[in-house]
Amino acid sequence: MHVYDIPMLERFRGQERRRGLLIQGPAGWGEFSPFPDYDAVESSRWLAAALEAANDGWPTPLRERIPVNTTVPAVSPQRAHELIRASGCATAKVKVAEPGQTLADDIARVEAARDALGPAGALRIDANGAWSLDDAVTALGELARFDLEYAEQPVRSLSDMAALRRRIDVRLAADESVRTAADPLHIAEIDAADLVVLKVQPLGGVRRCLDVAEACGLPVVVSSAVESSVGIAAGLALAGALPELPFACGLGTVSLLADDVCATPLRPDAGYLPVRRVEPDAAKLAALAADTEVTRWWTDRWAAAKGVLDAR
C-alpha cells in the first residue's frame, strides 16, 4: 500500500490537498481515495473499485482515446478564462453554486468560460445539488444564455430534478442522485435527467458502472473523483468500454493537482486522453508519500471499508 498526499492547485470541493491509497495486484494498480467525509459504507464502493482494478482488470476497450472536458473550480472569471485557454480542450465544465458565492459570481465565471471557449466550444456547469428547485429555475434562466450543453446535478433529489426539467429548457445530467438511487432505472422512469454522469470509484468499479449505464438507458458522461492518474485510468477504462460515448468526459482533472504519482501523468493532449494502464513511479511515490499520521488514517479507512465489503 502507498498513501499519497498531493497539494491541489485550486481549492476543490473544500479540499486543498488530495490524498489516497494505492495498491498493486496481479492485474495492475488500483486507487482508493474516498473524500474525507465519507463513511465506511460509502467508502466500501471506492474500495471495491480499487480491488477490481488491482485484481481483476477491466473489459477490453472499444476505443483508443477519449475526448475530455477541462474542469474549472469556483475561481475568478480571469482565472477561469486562463484555465480553459491553457487546457487545449474544446469542452469545459464550470463549478457553480459554491458556498459563500452568489449567482452574480456564477454568471461572471460562466461568461468568462464561454468567451475562452468561443461559440463552438461545449460549456457545461455543475452545481453539486446545491440549489433549491426555485433557485435552480432562476439560475439556469440566467445562465442559459451562454448556450449550456447541460447542467449537472442542479438540485439534490430525483423528484426535484424531474420537476426542474419541466420548467427549464436546459439538459440536465444526474450525478450524485445516480449514486444514491436504490434503483438507477427510476431516473429514466420519471424523466429526471437527460443523461447520467458515472464515476468509477463512487459506484464500485468499471463493471458496476456498465451495469448502471445499461439499467438507466440514458447517454453517459464518465467523470473523475479528482484522483491521481491511477484512478483516472479506471475512468478511461469505463469510457473506453461503453457501447456509445456521445459527450466529452470529465477525466482531465489531473491538471487540478500540483503533481502526480506517475512520471507521465494522464493529462489531456488537444482535448483527448488515451485509454491505457498507468504505472506509478517509485521516485514519485516516495516524494509524495503521506506522513505517518495521514498514512495510519488511510489504512484505518481501508480496514473499515473492507469490513463492510466482507460482511456483504
C-alpha positions in Angstrom: 0.0 0.0 0.0 1.2 3.5 -0.8 -0.6 6.6 0.6 -0.1 9.8 -1.5 -0.5 13.4 -0.4 -0.6 16.0 -3.2 -1.4 19.7 -2.9 -4.2 21.0 -5.2 -3.6 24.0 -7.4 -7.1 25.3 -6.8 -9.4 24.6 -3.9 -11.9 22.0 -5.0 -14.9 20.6 -3.0 -13.5 22.3 0.0 -10.2 20.4 -0.3 -6.7 21.9 -0.6 -4.9 18.6 -0.7 -5.8 15.3 -2.5 -4.9 12.1 -0.7 -5.5 8.5 -1.4 -4.2 4.9 -1.1 -2.7 2.9 -4.0 -2.4 -0.8 -4.2 -0.8 -3.2 -6.7 -2.3 -6.5 -7.6 -2.0 -9.1 -10.3 -3.9 -7.0 -12.8 -2.2 -3.7 -12.1 -2.7 -0.7 -9.8 -5.9 0.4 -8.0 -6.8 3.6 -6.2 -8.8 4.0 -3.0 -9.5 7.8 -2.4 -12.9 8.5 -1.0 -13.3 12.1 0.2 -12.7 12.6 4.0 -16.4 13.0 5.0 -17.4 9.6 3.5 -18.3 6.8 6.0 -17.2 3.2 5.8 -20.3 2.1 3.9 -19.9 4.7 1.2 -16.2 4.2 1.1 -16.6 0.5 0.6 -17.7 1.1 -3.0 -14.5 3.0 -3.6 -12.6 0.0 -2.2 -14.5 -2.3 -4.5 -13.3 -0.3 -7.4 -9.7 -0.3 -6.3 -9.8 -4.1 -5.8 -11.3 -4.6 -9.2 -8.6 -2.6 -10.8 -5.8 -4.3 -9.0 -7.1 -7.9 -9.0 -9.5 -8.3 -12.0 -8.6 -5.7 -14.6 -11.1 -4.1 -16.9 -13.1 -5.1 -20.1 -11.5 -4.8 -23.5 -11.9 -1.2 -24.7 -13.9 -0.3 -27.8 -12.0 2.9 -28.5 -8.4 4.0 -28.0 -8.8 7.6 -26.9 -11.4 9.7 -25.1 -12.5 13.3 -25.6 -12.4 15.2 -22.2 -13.5 18.4 -20.8 -11.4 20.7 -18.6 -12.8 21.3 -15.1 -13.0 24.9 -13.8 -13.3 25.3 -10.0 -15.2 28.2 -8.4 -12.4 30.6 -9.3 -12.4 34.2 -10.5 -13.5 34.9 -14.1 -10.0 35.8 -15.1 -8.7 32.5 -13.7 -11.4 30.5 -15.3 -10.5 32.1 -18.7 -6.8 31.2 -18.1 -7.5 27.6 -17.2 -9.7 26.9 -20.2 -7.3 28.6 -22.7 -4.3 26.6 -21.2 -6.2 23.3 -21.3 -6.4 22.8 -25.0 -9.9 21.3 -24.5 -12.9 22.2 -26.6 -15.3 21.4 -23.7 -15.3 23.0 -20.2 -17.2 22.2 -17.0 -17.6 25.1 -14.7 -18.4 24.8 -11.0 -21.3 27.0 -9.7 -23.3 27.4 -6.5 -20.2 27.5 -4.4 -20.9 28.2 -0.7 -20.2 31.9 0.1 -20.6 32.9 -3.6 -23.5 34.5 -5.4 -25.4 33.9 -8.7 -23.6 37.0 -9.9 -20.3 35.3 -9.3 -21.5 32.2 -11.3 -22.7 34.4 -14.2 -19.3 36.2 -14.4 -17.4 32.9 -14.3 -19.6 31.2 -16.9 -19.5 34.2 -19.1 -15.6 34.2 -19.0 -15.7 30.4 -19.8 -17.9 31.0 -22.8 -15.5 33.7 -24.0 -12.5 31.4 -23.6 -14.1 28.5 -25.4 -15.6 30.6 -28.2 -19.0 30.0 -29.8 -18.1 26.5 -31.0 -17.0 25.1 -27.6 -19.2 23.0 -25.4 -19.9 24.5 -22.0 -21.5 22.7 -19.0 -22.0 23.6 -15.4 -22.0 21.6 -12.2 -23.9 22.8 -9.0 -23.4 19.6 -7.0 -27.1 19.6 -5.9 -26.6 23.0 -4.1 -29.7 24.8 -5.5 -33.3 24.6 -4.3 -35.8 24.0 -7.1 -36.8 27.6 -7.4 -33.2 28.8 -7.2 -32.3 26.4 -10.0 -35.0 27.8 -12.2 -33.7 31.3 -11.6 -30.1 30.4 -12.0 -30.5 28.4 -15.1 -32.8 31.0 -16.6 -29.8 33.4 -16.3 -27.1 31.0 -17.3 -28.9 29.5 -20.3 -27.9 32.5 -22.5 -24.3 31.1 -22.5 -25.5 28.1 -24.6 -25.1 25.4 -22.0 -24.6 21.8 -23.1 -26.1 20.7 -19.9 -26.4 21.4 -16.1 -25.0 18.7 -13.8 -27.0 17.9 -10.6 -28.5 21.4 -10.2 -30.8 20.1 -7.4 -30.4 17.3 -4.9 -33.3 14.9 -5.3 -34.6 13.0 -8.3 -38.1 14.4 -7.7 -36.8 18.0 -7.9 -34.7 17.0 -11.0 -37.9 15.8 -12.7 -39.8 18.9 -11.7 -37.0 21.2 -12.9 -36.9 19.5 -16.3 -40.5 20.6 -16.8 -39.7 24.3 -16.0 -36.5 25.0 -18.0 -35.0 24.4 -21.4 -31.6 23.1 -20.5 -30.4 19.5 -20.5 -30.0 18.0 -17.0 -27.4 15.5 -16.0 -27.7 13.3 -12.9 -24.6 12.7 -10.9 -25.0 12.4 -7.1 -28.5 11.2 -7.5 -27.3 8.2 -9.5 -25.1 7.1 -6.7 -27.8 7.4 -4.0 -30.6 5.9 -6.1 -31.7 2.5 -4.9 -32.8 1.8 -8.5 -31.0 3.7 -11.2 -33.7 2.7 -13.7 -36.0 5.0 -11.7 -34.2 8.0 -13.1 -35.4 7.2 -16.6 -38.8 6.2 -15.5 -39.7 9.6 -14.0 -37.8 11.6 -16.7 -35.5 13.1 -14.1 -32.5 13.6 -16.4 -31.4 13.7 -20.0 -28.1 12.0 -19.2 -26.1 10.4 -16.4 -22.7 11.1 -15.0 -20.9 7.9 -13.9 -17.8 7.8 -11.7 -15.9 4.6 -11.2 -14.9 4.7 -7.6 -18.1 6.1 -6.1 -20.2 3.5 -7.9 -18.0 0.5 -7.1 -15.9 -0.3 -10.3 -16.0 -0.3 -14.0 -18.3 -3.3 -14.4 -20.7 -1.9 -11.9 -20.8 1.4 -13.9 -21.5 -0.5 -17.1 -24.4 -2.2 -15.4 -25.8 1.1 -14.2 -25.4 2.6 -17.7 -27.4 -0.3 -19.1 -30.1 0.0 -16.5 -30.5 3.7 -16.9 -30.7 3.6 -20.7 -29.5 7.2 -20.9 -26.4 8.8 -22.5 -23.4 8.6 -20.2 -20.7 11.1 -19.3 -17.8 9.5 -17.4 -16.3 11.8 -14.8 -13.5 11.6 -12.2 -13.4 12.0 -8.5 -10.2 14.1 -8.8 -7.9 11.1 -8.5 -4.3 10.6 -9.4 -3.6 9.1 -12.8 -4.1 5.6 -11.3 -7.8 6.5 -10.6 -8.2 8.4 -13.9 -7.1 5.2 -15.8 -10.1 3.4 -14.4 -12.4 6.2 -15.7 -10.8 5.9 -19.1 -11.3 2.1 -19.0 -15.1 2.7 -18.4 -15.3 5.4 -21.1 -13.5 3.0 -23.5 -15.8 0.1 -22.8 -19.2 1.9 -23.1 -21.1 1.0 -26.3 -21.6 4.7 -27.1 -19.9 7.9 -25.9 -21.8 10.9 -27.2 -20.2 13.5 -24.8 -16.7 14.5 -23.8 -15.8 13.1 -20.4 -14.8 14.8 -17.2 -11.5 13.0 -16.8 -9.0 15.8 -17.4 -8.7 16.6 -13.7 -5.0 15.7 -13.0 -4.4 19.3 -14.0 -6.0 20.3 -10.7 -3.2 18.6 -8.8 0.3 20.1 -8.2 1.9 16.8 -9.0 1.1 13.1 -9.8 2.2 9.7 -8.8 3.1 8.8 -12.4 6.1 10.1 -14.3 3.9 10.6 -17.3 0.5 11.8 -15.9 -2.8 11.4 -17.7 -3.1 15.0 -18.9 -5.2 15.8 -22.0 -3.4 16.3 -25.3 -5.5 18.5 -27.6 -8.6 17.6 -25.6 -8.1 13.8 -25.6 -6.7 11.1 -23.2 -5.6 7.6 -24.2 -7.2 4.5 -22.8 -4.3 2.8 -21.1 -2.9 1.4 -17.8 -0.5 3.5 -15.8 2.4 2.6 -13.6 3.3 4.8 -10.6 6.9 6.0 -10.5 8.9 4.8 -7.4 10.5 8.2 -7.0 7.2 10.0 -7.2 5.6 7.6 -4.7 8.5 8.4 -2.3 8.3 12.2 -2.9 4.5 12.3 -2.5 4.2 9.9 0.4 1.9 10.9 3.2 3.3 11.3 6.7 2.8 8.6 9.4 -0.4 10.1 10.9 -2.1 10.5 7.5 -1.0 7.0 6.4 -2.4 5.5 9.5 -5.7 7.3 9.0 -6.0 6.0 5.4 -5.1 2.4 6.4 -7.8 2.6 9.1 -10.3 3.8 6.4 -9.3 0.9 4.2 -9.8 -1.6 7.0 -13.2 -0.2 7.9 -14.4 -0.2 4.3 -13.0 -3.8 3.8 -15.0 -4.8 6.9 -18.2 -3.6 5.2 -17.3 -5.5 2.0 -16.5 -8.7 3.8 -19.8 -8.5 5.7 -21.9 -8.5 2.5 
